[in-house]
Amino acid sequence: MIHAWHWVHKAAHILSNEDGSSARVVQRRFDGLLGAMSRHGHHAGTLAPALERFAHVARRWHAGLFHCYDNDELPRTNNDLEQLFGSYRHHERRTTGRKAASPATVLRGAVRLLAATATRGCLVTARELASANRQRWQELRQQLERRRCARVQRTRFRRNPEHYLAGLEQLADQLTLPP
């Protein structure tokens, strides 16, 4: 069992890359550790299945795991992004009183999340709002309205399909030209 803890701590040490090695070096070290874990996993005792799972997940994500070591602009974790979405979810639940996500998040989520993110770091002045691109704003409003209408139509269809289809047939009859 001590071997399992040692390997997990070794993996964390390799991935922290304190010496600033290149992605290729970090990848070689990590691959070597995964190989040792698979060869000597029987020494882990009851934690052997957990180590197998760790190795399986590491191999699955292997292709995208090491890019951050060669590119300083890439974060090593997505913790900041997770925190951003978690904070948005928390405030959305708090303001609506819902335990689950609001349907409005699906319908207008792109706008709400962008607004929440933009205003999080600094205050937005009236001058900045006035300088917004009005045409893009109107296009976005139209897109949101189309999505809302489609959602309303789906709800009407689910509640009473016969009535909904009869209305469509009536509309189709009105659109046809007389012979």
MIVO-473747 format. One record per atom (N, C-alpha, C): residue number from 0; residue in three letters; atom name; x, y, z. Coordinates in steps of 0.02 Angstrom, whole numbers, plus 50000, padded with zeros to 5 digits. Example, Ala and Ser with C-alpha at 12.3 -4.5 7.8 and 13.67 -1.06 7.14 Angstrom:
2
 num residu atome  east north    up
   0    ALA     N 50660 49716 50390
   0    ALA    CA 50615 49775 50390
   0    ALA     C 50660 49835 50390
   1    SER     N 50642 49888 50354
   1    SER    CA 50684 49947 50357
   1    SER     C 50645 50002 50394
This chain:
179
 num residu atome  east north    up
   0    MET     N 50041 49941 50000
   0    MET    CA 50000 50000 50000
   0    MET     C 50043 50063 50000
   1    ILE     N 50100 50060 50031
   1    ILE    CA 50145 50117 50033
   1    ILE     C 50169 50134 49963
   2    HIS     N 50176 50082 49921
   2    HIS    CA 50197 50093 49851
   2    HIS     C 50146 50137 49815
   3    ALA     N 50082 50125 49827
   3    ALA    CA 50030 50163 49792
   3    ALA     C 50035 50237 49809
   4    TRP     N 50041 50254 49873
   4    TRP    CA 50047 50324 49892
   4    TRP     C 50111 50355 49864
   5    HIS     N 50164 50317 49864
   5    HIS    CA 50226 50342 49836
   5    HIS     C 50218 50359 49762
   6    TRP     N 50185 50315 49725
   6    TRP    CA 50176 50326 49653
   6    TRP     C 50131 50387 49640
   7    VAL     N 50079 50395 49679
   7    VAL    CA 50034 50452 49669
   7    VAL     C 50072 50517 49683
   8    HIS     N 50110 50518 49737
   8    HIS    CA 50149 50578 49753
   8    HIS     C 50203 50591 49700
   9    LYS     N 50232 50538 49674
   9    LYS    CA 50282 50545 49621
   9    LYS     C 50250 50574 49558
  10    ALA     N 50190 50551 49542
  10    ALA    CA 50154 50578 49483
  10    ALA     C 50140 50652 49493
  11    ALA     N 50119 50672 49552
  11    ALA    CA 50106 50743 49566
  11    ALA     C 50171 50783 49560
  12    HIS     N 50226 50755 49583
  12    HIS    CA 50290 50790 49579
  12    HIS     C 50312 50798 49506
  13    ILE     N 50303 50745 49467
  13    ILE    CA 50323 50748 49396
  13    ILE     C 50280 50801 49360
  14    LEU     N 50215 50800 49372
  14    LEU    CA 50170 50846 49337
  14    LEU     C 50177 50918 49361
  15    SER     N 50202 50929 49422
  15    SER    CA 50212 50998 49445
  15    SER     C 50271 51029 49409
  16    ASN     N 50319 50988 49385
  16    ASN    CA 50374 51011 49343
  16    ASN     C 50411 51071 49373
  17    GLU     N 50433 51063 49434
  17    GLU    CA 50466 51117 49470
  17    GLU     C 50532 51139 49437
  18    ASP     N 50565 51093 49402
  18    ASP    CA 50629 51111 49371
  18    ASP     C 50620 51142 49302
  19    GLY     N 50557 51149 49278
  19    GLY    CA 50544 51182 49214
  19    GLY     C 50565 51143 49153
  20    SER     N 50561 51078 49156
  20    SER    CA 50579 51035 49099
  20    SER     C 50530 51043 49042
  21    SER     N 50552 51021 48983
  21    SER    CA 50509 51026 48924
  21    SER     C 50454 50973 48928
  22    ALA     N 50405 50980 48885
  22    ALA    CA 50349 50933 48884
  22    ALA     C 50372 50863 48869
  23    ARG     N 50421 50856 48826
  23    ARG    CA 50447 50789 48808
  23    ARG     C 50478 50754 48869
  24    VAL     N 50516 50791 48909
  24    VAL    CA 50547 50762 48968
  24    VAL     C 50494 50743 49020
  25    VAL     N 50446 50788 49031
  25    VAL    CA 50393 50773 49080
  25    VAL     C 50354 50712 49056
  26    GLN     N 50340 50709 48992
  26    GLN    CA 50302 50652 48965
  26    GLN     C 50341 50587 48975
  27    ARG     N 50407 50588 48961
  27    ARG    CA 50447 50527 48971
  27    ARG     C 50447 50505 49043
  28    ARG     N 50455 50552 49090
  28    ARG    CA 50454 50535 49161
  28    ARG     C 50387 50505 49181
  29    PHE     N 50334 50537 49159
  29    PHE    CA 50267 50513 49177
  29    PHE     C 50253 50445 49147
  30    ASP     N 50273 50435 49084
  30    ASP    CA 50264 50369 49052
  30    ASP     C 50303 50315 49089
  31    GLY     N 50363 50332 49111
  31    GLY    CA 50402 50285 49150
  31    GLY     C 50368 50266 49215
  32    LEU     N 50339 50315 49248
  32    LEU    CA 50303 50301 49310
  32    LEU     C 50242 50257 49297
  33    LEU     N 50204 50272 49243
  33    LEU    CA 50146 50230 49226
  33    LEU     C 50167 50159 49212
  34    GLY     N 50224 50151 49178
  34    GLY    CA 50250 50084 49164
  34    GLY     C 50268 50048 49228
  35    ALA     N 50300 50082 49275
  35    ALA    CA 50318 50051 49339
  35    ALA     C 50255 50032 49378
  36    MET     N 50204 50075 49374
  36    MET    CA 50142 50060 49409
  36    MET     C 50109 49997 49380
  37    SER     N 50110 49991 49315
  37    SER    CA 50078 49932 49285
  37    SER     C 50119 49868 49297
  38    ARG     N 50186 49874 49297
  38    ARG    CA 50228 49815 49308
  38    ARG     C 50226 49792 49381
  39    HIS     N 50225 49839 49427
  39    HIS    CA 50230 49822 49498
  39    HIS     C 50167 49839 49537
  40    GLY     N 50110 49843 49502
  40    GLY    CA 50047 49860 49535
  40    GLY     C 50025 49811 49587
  41    HIS     N 50049 49748 49583
  41    HIS    CA 50028 49698 49632
  41    HIS     C 50054 49715 49702
  42    HIS     N 50105 49758 49707
  42    HIS    CA 50130 49779 49772
  42    HIS     C 50084 49829 49807
  43    ALA     N 50034 49854 49771
  43    ALA    CA 49990 49905 49799
  43    ALA     C 49936 49876 49845
  44    GLY     N 49929 49811 49846
  44    GLY    CA 49880 49779 49890
  44    GLY     C 49809 49797 49870
  45    THR     N 49770 49821 49918
  45    THR    CA 49700 49836 49905
  45    THR     C 49691 49897 49861
  46    LEU     N 49743 49936 49852
  46    LEU    CA 49738 49997 49810
  46    LEU     C 49756 49983 49737
  47    ALA     N 49770 49920 49720
  47    ALA    CA 49788 49903 49651
  47    ALA     C 49734 49924 49601
  48    PRO     N 49669 49911 49615
  48    PRO    CA 49618 49934 49567
  48    PRO     C 49617 50010 49558
  49    ALA     N 49630 50047 49611
  49    ALA    CA 49632 50120 49606
  49    ALA     C 49691 50142 49562
  50    LEU     N 49748 50109 49569
  50    LEU    CA 49805 50125 49526
  50    LEU     C 49792 50108 49453
  51    GLU     N 49759 50052 49442
  51    GLU    CA 49741 50033 49374
  51    GLU     C 49695 50087 49343
  52    ARG     N 49648 50111 49382
  52    ARG    CA 49603 50163 49359
  52    ARG     C 49641 50228 49344
  53    PHE     N 49687 50245 49388
  53    PHE    CA 49729 50305 49379
  53    PHE     C 49768 50299 49313
  54    ALA     N 49799 50241 49302
  54    ALA    CA 49838 50231 49241
  54    ALA     C 49793 50233 49179
  55    HIS     N 49734 50204 49185
  55    HIS    CA 49687 50203 49128
  55    HIS     C 49667 50275 49109
  56    VAL     N 49648 50314 49159
  56    VAL    CA 49627 50383 49145
  56    VAL     C 49686 50424 49119
  57    ALA     N 49745 50415 49146
  57    ALA    CA 49804 50452 49124
  57    ALA     C 49820 50435 49051
  58    ARG     N 49812 50373 49032
  58    ARG    CA 49825 50354 48962
  58    ARG     C 49772 50383 48915
  59    ARG     N 49710 50385 48940
  59    ARG    CA 49656 50412 48900
  59    ARG     C 49666 50486 48885
  60    TRP     N 49690 50524 48933
  60    TRP    CA 49700 50596 48925
  60    TRP     C 49772 50612 48904
  61    HIS     N 49810 50563 48889
  61    HIS    CA 49882 50571 48876
  61    HIS     C 49897 50621 48821
  62    ALA     N 49859 50621 48767
  62    ALA    CA 49874 50664 48710
  62    ALA     C 49873 50738 48727
  63    GLY     N 49830 50760 48771
  63    GLY    CA 49825 50831 48786
  63    GLY     C 49855 50850 48853
  64    LEU     N 49890 50804 48884
  64    LEU    CA 49913 50816 48953
  64    LEU     C 49975 50859 48958
  65    PHE     N 50016 50862 48906
  65    PHE    CA 50082 50891 48913
  65    PHE     C 50093 50956 48873
  66    HIS     N 50043 50980 48838
  66    HIS    CA 50051 51041 48798
  66    HIS     C 50068 51102 48841
  67    CYS     N 50044 51102 48903
  67    CYS    CA 50053 51161 48945
  67    CYS     C 50126 51172 48965
  68    TYR     N 50168 51122 48958
  68    TYR    CA 50238 51129 48979
  68    TYR     C 50280 51165 48926
  69    ASP     N 50256 51166 48864
  69    ASP    CA 50292 51202 48811
  69    ASP     C 50261 51270 48796
  70    ASN     N 50201 51282 48820
  70    ASN    CA 50166 51345 48807
  70    ASN     C 50148 51377 48873
  71    ASP     N 50181 51432 48890
  71    ASP    CA 50170 51464 48954
  71    ASP     C 50100 51494 48962
  72    GLU     N 50066 51507 48906
  72    GLU    CA 49999 51537 48910
  72    GLU     C 49945 51487 48927
  73    LEU     N 49959 51422 48922
  73    LEU    CA 49910 51372 48940
  73    LEU     C 49914 51357 49014
  74    PRO     N 49857 51358 49049
  74    PRO    CA 49860 51341 49120
  74    PRO     C 49868 51265 49129
  75    ARG     N 49898 51245 49183
  75    ARG    CA 49908 51174 49195
  75    ARG     C 49844 51140 49218
  76    THR     N 49799 51179 49248
  76    THR    CA 49735 51151 49271
  76    THR     C 49679 51195 49245
  77    ASN     N 49619 51169 49251
  77    ASN    CA 49561 51209 49232
  77    ASN     C 49523 51232 49294
  78    ASN     N 49558 51237 49350
  78    ASN    CA 49526 51256 49413
  78    ASN     C 49494 51325 49409
  79    ASP     N 49526 51373 49377
  79    ASP    CA 49497 51440 49371
  79    ASP     C 49432 51439 49332
  80    LEU     N 49432 51399 49278
  80    LEU    CA 49371 51394 49237
  80    LEU     C 49316 51359 49276
  81    GLU     N 49334 51305 49312
  81    GLU    CA 49285 51270 49354
  81    GLU     C 49256 51317 49406
  82    GLN     N 49299 51358 49436
  82    GLN    CA 49277 51405 49487
  82    GLN     C 49230 51457 49458
  83    LEU     N 49244 51480 49398
  83    LEU    CA 49202 51529 49364
  83    LEU     C 49132 51501 49353
  84    PHE     N 49128 51441 49323
  84    PHE    CA 49062 51411 49310
  84    PHE     C 49026 51394 49375
  85    GLY     N 49064 51371 49425
  85    GLY    CA 49034 51354 49490
  85    GLY     C 49005 51416 49523
  86    SER     N 49041 51471 49519
  86    SER    CA 49017 51533 49549
  86    SER     C 48954 51556 49513
  87    TYR     N 48953 51552 49447
  87    TYR    CA 48893 51571 49409
  87    TYR     C 48834 51527 49429
  88    ARG     N 48845 51461 49434
  88    ARG    CA 48792 51415 49454
  88    ARG     C 48766 51432 49524
  89    HIS     N 48812 51446 49570
  89    HIS    CA 48793 51463 49638
  89    HIS     C 48748 51526 49639
  90    HIS     N 48769 51578 49605
  90    HIS    CA 48730 51640 49605
  90    HIS     C 48664 51631 49569
  91    GLU     N 48663 51592 49516
  91    GLU    CA 48601 51579 49480
  91    GLU     C 48552 51543 49525
  92    ARG     N 48575 51493 49561
  92    ARG    CA 48531 51456 49607
  92    ARG     C 48508 51501 49664
  93    ARG     N 48552 51543 49688
  93    ARG    CA 48535 51586 49744
  93    ARG     C 48482 51637 49724
  94    THR     N 48488 51666 49665
  94    THR    CA 48440 51717 49644
  94    THR     C 48373 51688 49623
  95    THR     N 48373 51627 49596
  95    THR    CA 48310 51597 49573
  95    THR     C 48277 51554 49626
  96    GLY     N 48315 51533 49675
  96    GLY    CA 48288 51488 49727
  96    GLY     C 48284 51416 49704
  97    ARG     N 48312 51400 49647
  97    ARG    CA 48310 51332 49621
  97    ARG     C 48369 51292 49645
  98    LYS     N 48359 51226 49651
  98    LYS    CA 48415 51183 49667
  98    LYS     C 48453 51163 49604
  99    ALA     N 48416 51155 49551
  99    ALA    CA 48446 51137 49486
  99    ALA     C 48455 51199 49444
 100    ALA     N 48489 51191 49389
 100    ALA    CA 48501 51248 49344
 100    ALA     C 48435 51273 49315
 101    SER     N 48431 51337 49305
 101    SER    CA 48371 51367 49278
 101    SER     C 48366 51352 49203
 102    PRO     N 48305 51341 49178
 102    PRO    CA 48298 51332 49105
 102    PRO     C 48322 51393 49066
 103    ALA     N 48320 51451 49098
 103    ALA    CA 48343 51512 49064
 103    ALA     C 48418 51509 49050
 104    THR     N 48454 51469 49089
 104    THR    CA 48526 51462 49076
 104    THR     C 48537 51428 49009
 105    VAL     N 48495 51380 48993
 105    VAL    CA 48501 51347 48928
 105    VAL     C 48480 51394 48872
 106    LEU     N 48426 51430 48885
 106    LEU    CA 48398 51474 48834
 106    LEU     C 48440 51536 48823
 107    ARG     N 48461 51568 48876
 107    ARG    CA 48499 51630 48871
 107    ARG     C 48566 51625 48907
 108    GLY     N 48591 51565 48916
 108    GLY    CA 48652 51554 48954
 108    GLY     C 48713 51588 48926
 109    ALA     N 48720 51589 48861
 109    ALA    CA 48779 51620 48831
 109    ALA     C 48783 51694 48849
 110    VAL     N 48727 51727 48848
 110    VAL    CA 48725 51798 48863
 110    VAL     C 48735 51809 48938
 111    ARG     N 48701 51770 48978
 111    ARG    CA 48706 51779 49050
 111    ARG     C 48776 51764 49076
 112    LEU     N 48805 51710 49052
 112    LEU    CA 48872 51692 49075
 112    LEU     C 48923 51744 49054
 113    LEU     N 48916 51769 48992
 113    LEU    CA 48962 51821 48968
 113    LEU     C 48955 51885 49009
 114    ALA     N 48893 51904 49024
 114    ALA    CA 48882 51964 49064
 114    ALA     C 48909 51955 49135
 115    ALA     N 48898 51897 49164
 115    ALA    CA 48923 51884 49231
 115    ALA     C 48999 51884 49233
 116    THR     N 49030 51857 49181
 116    THR    CA 49103 51855 49178
 116    THR     C 49132 51924 49166
 117    ALA     N 49101 51962 49122
 117    ALA    CA 49127 52029 49105
 117    ALA     C 49123 52077 49164
 118    THR     N 49070 52071 49203
 118    THR    CA 49062 52118 49259
 118    THR     C 49094 52094 49323
 119    ARG     N 49122 52035 49321
 119    ARG    CA 49152 52007 49382
 119    ARG     C 49215 52044 49403
 120    GLY     N 49257 52060 49356
 120    GLY    CA 49321 52091 49372
 120    GLY     C 49319 52166 49381
 121    CYS     N 49273 52199 49347
 121    CYS    CA 49272 52272 49351
 121    CYS     C 49202 52298 49338
 122    LEU     N 49192 52360 49355
 122    LEU    CA 49127 52391 49342
 122    LEU     C 49124 52413 49269
 123    VAL     N 49065 52407 49240
 123    VAL    CA 49054 52429 49171
 123    VAL     C 49019 52496 49174
 124    THR     N 49047 52545 49141
 124    THR    CA 49017 52612 49142
 124    THR     C 48964 52620 49088
 125    ALA     N 48925 52672 49095
 125    ALA    CA 48873 52686 49045
 125    ALA     C 48904 52702 48977
 126    ARG     N 48961 52735 48978
 126    ARG    CA 48996 52752 48916
 126    ARG     C 49015 52688 48878
 127    GLU     N 49040 52638 48914
 127    GLU    CA 49059 52575 48882
 127    GLU     C 48998 52539 48854
 128    LEU     N 48943 52541 48891
 128    LEU    CA 48881 52511 48866
 128    LEU     C 48856 52547 48803
 129    ALA     N 48862 52613 48802
 129    ALA    CA 48838 52652 48745
 129    ALA     C 48879 52640 48683
 130    SER     N 48942 52620 48692
 130    SER    CA 48985 52608 48634
 130    SER     C 48977 52538 48605
 131    ALA     N 48931 52499 48630
 131    ALA    CA 48920 52431 48605
 131    ALA     C 48894 52433 48534
 132    ASN     N 48909 52380 48497
 132    ASN    CA 48886 52374 48428
 132    ASN     C 48811 52358 48428
 133    ARG     N 48771 52406 48409
 133    ARG    CA 48698 52398 48412
 133    ARG     C 48673 52344 48364
 134    GLN     N 48703 52338 48306
 134    GLN    CA 48682 52288 48257
 134    GLN     C 48695 52217 48284
 135    ARG     N 48753 52206 48313
 135    ARG    CA 48768 52140 48342
 135    ARG     C 48721 52125 48399
 136    TRP     N 48705 52176 48439
 136    TRP    CA 48659 52167 48494
 136    TRP     C 48590 52146 48468
 137    GLN     N 48565 52179 48415
 137    GLN    CA 48501 52161 48387
 137    GLN     C 48501 52091 48357
 138    GLU     N 48556 52072 48324
 138    GLU    CA 48562 52004 48297
 138    GLU     C 48560 51952 48352
 139    LEU     N 48594 51967 48407
 139    LEU    CA 48593 51921 48463
 139    LEU     C 48523 51915 48493
 140    ARG     N 48488 51971 48499
 140    ARG    CA 48420 51970 48525
 140    ARG     C 48374 51929 48479
 141    GLN     N 48383 51936 48413
 141    GLN    CA 48343 51897 48366
 141    GLN     C 48357 51822 48373
 142    GLN     N 48421 51806 48380
 142    GLN    CA 48439 51735 48388
 142    GLN     C 48408 51707 48452
 143    LEU     N 48411 51745 48506
 143    LEU    CA 48382 51722 48568
 143    LEU     C 48306 51715 48562
 144    GLU     N 48275 51760 48527
 144    GLU    CA 48202 51757 48517
 144    GLU     C 48183 51696 48475
 145    ARG     N 48222 51681 48423
 145    ARG    CA 48209 51621 48383
 145    ARG     C 48214 51558 48426
 146    ARG     N 48265 51555 48468
 146    ARG    CA 48272 51498 48512
 146    ARG     C 48214 51493 48561
 147    ARG     N 48191 51550 48586
 147    ARG    CA 48135 51550 48633
 147    ARG     C 48072 51525 48598
 148    CYS     N 48059 51550 48537
 148    CYS    CA 48000 51528 48499
 148    CYS     C 48002 51454 48485
 149    ALA     N 48059 51428 48466
 149    ALA    CA 48066 51356 48453
 149    ALA     C 48051 51316 48516
 150    ARG     N 48073 51341 48573
 150    ARG    CA 48061 51307 48636
 150    ARG     C 47987 51308 48653
 151    VAL     N 47954 51364 48641
 151    VAL    CA 47882 51369 48653
 151    VAL     C 47844 51320 48608
 152    GLN     N 47864 51316 48545
 152    GLN    CA 47831 51270 48498
 152    GLN     C 47839 51197 48520
 153    ARG     N 47899 51180 48543
 153    ARG    CA 47910 51111 48567
 153    ARG     C 47866 51096 48627
 154    THR     N 47860 51144 48671
 154    THR    CA 47818 51134 48730
 154    THR     C 47745 51125 48710
 155    ARG     N 47721 51166 48664
 155    ARG    CA 47651 51160 48640
 155    ARG     C 47639 51092 48607
 156    PHE     N 47688 51070 48568
 156    PHE    CA 47681 51006 48534
 156    PHE     C 47678 50949 48586
 157    ARG     N 47721 50951 48636
 157    ARG    CA 47722 50898 48686
 157    ARG     C 47656 50896 48727
 158    ARG     N 47628 50953 48740
 158    ARG    CA 47567 50956 48781
 158    ARG     C 47506 50929 48743
 159    ASN     N 47500 50947 48679
 159    ASN    CA 47442 50926 48640
 159    ASN     C 47462 50919 48566
 160    PRO     N 47490 50862 48548
 160    PRO    CA 47515 50853 48479
 160    PRO     C 47460 50859 48425
 161    GLU     N 47400 50832 48440
 161    GLU    CA 47347 50834 48390
 161    GLU     C 47327 50906 48374
 162    HIS     N 47318 50946 48425
 162    HIS    CA 47298 51016 48416
 162    HIS     C 47353 51055 48379
 163    TYR     N 47415 51042 48397
 163    TYR    CA 47472 51076 48365
 163    TYR     C 47475 51059 48291
 164    LEU     N 47469 50994 48274
 164    LEU    CA 47471 50973 48204
 164    LEU     C 47411 50998 48164
 165    ALA     N 47353 51001 48196
 165    ALA    CA 47294 51028 48162
 165    ALA     C 47305 51102 48144
 166    GLY     N 47335 51139 48189
 166    GLY    CA 47350 51208 48175
 166    GLY     C 47399 51216 48117
 167    LEU     N 47449 51172 48114
 167    LEU    CA 47496 51173 48058
 167    LEU     C 47462 51157 47992
 168    GLU     N 47416 51108 47993
 168    GLU    CA 47380 51090 47932
 168    GLU     C 47336 51148 47909
 169    GLN     N 47304 51181 47956
 169    GLN    CA 47262 51239 47938
 169    GLN     C 47305 51295 47907
 170    LEU     N 47363 51306 47936
 170    LEU    CA 47409 51357 47909
 170    LEU     C 47434 51338 47839
 171    ALA     N 47447 51274 47828
 171    ALA    CA 47469 51251 47763
 171    ALA     C 47414 51259 47711
 172    ASP     N 47351 51247 47731
 172    ASP    CA 47295 51255 47685
 172    ASP     C 47287 51329 47665
 173    GLN     N 47300 51375 47711
 173    GLN    CA 47293 51445 47696
 173    GLN     C 47347 51469 47647
 174    LEU     N 47406 51437 47650
 174    LEU    CA 47462 51459 47609
 174    LEU     C 47458 51433 47538
 175    THR     N 47418 51382 47525
 175    THR    CA 47414 51355 47457
 175    THR     C 47373 51401 47413
 176    LEU     N 47392 51406 47351
 176    LEU    CA 47357 51448 47303
 176    LEU     C 47297 51410 47275
 177    PRO     N 47242 51445 47262
 177    PRO    CA 47184 51411 47233
 177    PRO     C 47200 51390 47161
 178    PRO     N 47169 51334 47138
 178    PRO    CA 47184 51311 47069
 178    PRO     C 47156 51355 47015
